[in-house]
Amino acid sequence: MKKKSAIRIASISDLLLEGIQPEVIITAFVSVNKAAWPPPFPQEILWTEYEVSQHIKNCPRLQFCAIYEGRIIGTVSTIHISESAVLNCKGWESISGFGTLKTHTNDGDCMFGIDLSVIPEFQGKGVSEKLITTALLMGAVLANKKGCFLGSRMPSYHKKSHIPVEQYVFGKKLEGKTMDPEIRLYQGDGFRIIKIIPNYIKDPDSLNYGALMFWENPFYKYTRYLPIHWIKPMLKKIIMR
């Protein structure tokens, strides 16, 4: 019986060290982003080759991809940034440096999730969770950050626009979670809602709203006082069980 192929998660830095050419990586990230977000999602805010080239320049170790049988099937893009900058965020374009990730700063005390994309045939199969888990481990826990913020879409809100957005986001539906399925996805990964941001991203389905969410690093109270290289092996064993 043929052994089932496993999904591997790697950073852009890993791929470059393996000798994969930047042009191949750029093409794959752009292709996945386009496949994951077809019209009517605004196509003008999808990754361009120039933007992904800037991701490689600015913070390649914080860009992760899921690989299945040699093919990139999902990506997650993140940066390090200060908590104060996040809490004052007005929208996706400003916090992402208009898609270039030039807002990344090595000494930022938090991580921010800029984009999560999985091609349609692998959506709902655990790929998003694998990408998120790896990004949190490598970009927040092992990088000794307070946690990870992200701005979630709320793509079902256009169907419920007759109710206030606060009721839609904070109102309870399933097991104490929000009404929106995409926000529930992140709640399932341990993120909590911080606030609603009007005009966060150009997205008709969300009526341009975004929900700022936060995942608190449970190890930060220890790693902030101890050299991370002392406890990195232990953390990897605990989290990757």
C-alpha positions as CSV (number, residue, x, y, z in Angstrom):
1,M,0.0,0.0,0.0
2,K,1.3,3.4,-1.0
3,K,2.1,5.6,2.1
4,K,0.0,8.8,2.2
5,S,2.0,11.9,1.7
6,A,2.3,14.3,4.6
7,I,1.9,18.0,4.5
8,R,5.1,19.8,5.4
9,I,5.3,23.4,6.8
10,A,8.4,25.5,5.9
11,S,9.4,29.1,6.0
12,I,10.7,31.0,3.0
13,S,14.1,31.1,4.8
14,D,14.0,27.2,4.9
15,L,13.2,27.1,1.2
16,L,16.0,29.5,0.3
17,L,18.5,27.4,2.3
18,E,17.4,24.3,0.4
19,G,18.4,26.1,-2.8
20,I,14.9,26.9,-4.2
21,Q,15.1,30.1,-6.3
22,P,13.3,33.2,-5.1
23,E,11.4,33.5,-8.4
24,V,9.9,30.0,-7.8
25,I,8.8,31.0,-4.3
26,I,7.3,34.3,-5.4
27,T,5.3,32.7,-8.2
28,A,3.9,30.0,-5.8
29,F,2.9,32.5,-3.1
30,V,1.1,34.7,-5.7
31,S,-0.6,31.7,-7.3
32,V,-1.9,30.4,-3.9
33,N,-3.1,33.8,-2.9
34,K,-5.0,34.2,-6.2
35,A,-6.5,30.7,-6.0
36,A,-7.6,31.2,-2.4
37,W,-9.4,34.5,-3.0
38,P,-11.3,34.5,-6.3
39,P,-13.7,37.2,-7.3
40,P,-15.8,38.9,-6.0
41,F,-13.0,39.3,-3.5
42,P,-11.2,42.5,-4.5
43,Q,-8.4,41.3,-6.8
44,E,-6.4,44.5,-6.4
45,I,-5.3,43.7,-2.9
46,L,-4.0,40.2,-3.7
47,W,-0.2,39.6,-3.5
48,T,1.8,40.8,-6.5
49,E,5.2,39.5,-7.4
50,Y,6.8,42.8,-6.3
51,E,5.1,42.5,-2.8
52,V,6.2,38.9,-2.3
53,S,9.8,39.9,-3.3
54,Q,9.7,42.5,-0.5
55,H,8.5,39.8,1.9
56,I,11.6,37.9,1.1
57,K,13.7,41.0,1.6
58,N,12.0,42.2,4.8
59,C,11.3,39.0,6.9
60,P,11.6,35.7,5.1
61,R,11.7,33.6,8.3
62,L,8.2,34.8,9.2
63,Q,6.5,33.7,5.9
64,F,5.4,30.1,6.0
65,C,4.0,27.7,3.4
66,A,2.3,24.3,3.4
67,I,3.9,21.8,0.9
68,Y,2.2,18.7,-0.4
69,E,4.0,16.4,-2.8
70,G,6.3,19.2,-3.8
71,R,3.6,21.8,-4.4
72,I,2.9,24.8,-2.2
73,I,-0.8,24.6,-1.3
74,G,-1.1,27.2,1.5
75,T,0.7,30.3,2.9
76,V,0.7,32.4,6.0
77,S,2.4,35.8,6.1
78,T,3.4,37.5,9.4
79,I,5.5,40.3,10.8
80,H,6.9,41.4,14.2
81,I,5.6,44.8,15.3
82,S,5.0,46.7,18.6
83,E,1.8,46.1,20.5
84,S,1.1,49.9,20.5
85,A,1.3,50.1,16.7
86,V,-1.2,47.3,16.4
87,L,-3.7,48.8,18.9
88,N,-3.5,52.1,16.9
89,C,-3.9,50.2,13.6
90,K,-6.4,51.9,11.2
91,G,-6.4,49.2,8.5
92,W,-4.7,46.3,6.7
93,E,-2.9,48.5,4.2
94,S,-1.2,50.6,6.9
95,I,-0.1,47.7,9.1
96,S,1.1,45.6,6.2
97,G,3.1,48.5,4.6
98,F,0.7,48.4,1.7
99,G,1.4,44.7,1.2
100,T,5.2,45.0,1.3
101,L,5.6,44.1,5.0
102,K,8.0,47.0,5.4
103,T,6.4,47.6,8.8
104,H,8.2,44.5,10.2
105,T,10.6,45.3,13.0
106,N,12.9,42.7,14.6
107,D,12.4,44.1,18.1
108,G,8.6,44.3,18.0
109,D,7.1,42.7,21.1
110,C,4.3,41.1,19.2
111,M,3.6,39.1,16.0
112,F,0.9,40.2,13.5
113,G,-0.8,37.8,11.0
114,I,-1.1,39.6,7.7
115,D,-2.5,36.9,5.4
116,L,-3.7,33.3,5.5
117,S,-4.3,31.6,2.1
118,V,-5.1,27.9,1.2
119,I,-6.0,26.7,-2.2
120,P,-9.7,25.6,-2.5
121,E,-9.0,21.8,-2.8
122,F,-7.3,21.8,0.6
123,Q,-9.5,24.2,2.5
124,G,-11.3,22.6,5.4
125,K,-8.6,19.8,5.7
126,G,-6.6,21.2,8.5
127,V,-4.0,23.0,6.4
128,S,-4.9,26.4,7.9
129,E,-4.5,25.0,11.4
130,K,-1.1,23.6,10.6
131,L,0.1,26.9,9.2
132,I,-1.3,28.9,12.2
133,T,0.3,26.5,14.7
134,T,3.7,26.6,13.1
135,A,3.6,30.4,12.7
136,L,2.6,30.8,16.4
137,L,5.4,28.5,17.5
138,M,8.2,29.9,15.4
139,G,7.1,33.6,15.2
140,A,5.7,34.1,18.7
141,V,6.7,31.4,21.2
142,L,10.3,30.7,20.1
143,A,10.8,34.4,19.1
144,N,9.8,35.4,22.7
145,K,6.9,37.6,21.8
146,K,3.9,38.5,23.9
147,G,1.6,36.9,21.4
148,C,0.0,37.3,18.0
149,F,-2.5,39.8,16.7
150,L,-4.5,39.5,13.4
151,G,-7.3,41.3,11.7
152,S,-10.0,38.8,10.8
153,R,-12.5,39.3,8.0
154,M,-16.2,38.8,8.9
155,P,-17.4,37.5,5.5
156,S,-20.9,36.6,6.5
157,Y,-21.8,40.0,7.9
158,H,-23.3,41.2,4.6
159,K,-26.0,38.6,5.1
160,K,-26.7,39.9,8.6
161,S,-26.2,43.6,8.1
162,H,-29.6,44.4,9.5
163,I,-28.1,43.9,13.0
164,P,-25.4,46.1,14.5
165,V,-21.9,44.9,13.8
166,E,-21.1,44.8,17.5
167,Q,-24.0,42.4,18.0
168,Y,-22.9,40.3,15.1
169,V,-19.3,40.0,16.3
170,F,-19.8,39.8,20.1
171,G,-23.2,38.1,20.1
172,K,-23.0,34.4,21.0
173,K,-24.1,31.6,18.7
174,L,-22.2,28.4,18.9
175,E,-20.6,27.3,22.2
176,G,-20.2,30.9,23.2
177,K,-18.5,31.9,20.0
178,T,-19.3,34.6,17.5
179,M,-21.8,34.4,14.7
180,D,-19.1,34.7,12.0
181,P,-17.5,31.5,10.7
182,E,-14.1,33.0,9.9
183,I,-13.8,34.6,13.3
184,R,-14.9,31.3,14.9
185,L,-12.0,29.6,13.0
186,Y,-9.5,31.8,14.8
187,Q,-11.4,31.5,18.1
188,G,-10.9,27.7,17.7
189,D,-7.1,28.4,17.6
190,G,-7.2,30.3,20.8
191,F,-7.6,33.9,19.5
192,R,-9.9,36.3,21.3
193,I,-11.6,39.4,19.9
194,I,-10.1,42.7,21.0
195,K,-12.2,45.2,18.9
196,I,-13.9,46.0,15.7
197,I,-12.1,48.1,13.1
198,P,-14.2,49.9,10.5
199,N,-12.7,50.2,7.0
200,Y,-10.1,47.6,7.9
201,I,-9.9,46.1,4.4
202,K,-11.7,46.5,1.1
203,D,-14.1,43.5,1.4
204,P,-17.7,43.8,0.4
205,D,-18.6,40.5,2.2
206,S,-17.4,42.0,5.5
207,L,-18.8,45.5,4.6
208,N,-15.1,46.5,5.0
209,Y,-15.0,45.7,8.7
210,G,-12.3,43.7,10.4
211,A,-12.1,42.1,13.9
212,L,-8.8,42.6,15.7
213,M,-7.9,39.4,17.5
214,F,-5.1,38.3,19.9
215,W,-3.5,35.0,20.8
216,E,-1.6,35.3,24.1
217,N,1.7,33.4,24.3
218,P,1.3,31.2,27.4
219,F,5.1,30.8,27.7
220,Y,6.0,34.5,27.6
221,K,6.0,35.0,31.3
222,Y,8.9,32.5,31.4
223,T,10.8,33.2,28.2
224,R,10.9,36.9,28.9
225,Y,13.2,36.3,31.9
226,L,15.2,33.3,30.6
227,P,17.5,33.1,27.6
228,I,15.4,31.6,24.9
229,H,18.2,29.2,23.8
230,W,18.0,27.5,27.2
231,I,14.4,26.4,26.9
232,K,13.9,26.3,23.1
233,P,14.3,22.5,22.9
234,M,11.9,22.0,25.8
235,L,9.3,24.3,24.2
236,K,9.5,22.5,20.9
237,K,8.9,19.1,22.6
238,I,5.9,20.5,24.5
239,I,4.2,22.2,21.6
240,M,5.0,19.7,18.8
241,R,3.6,16.7,20.7
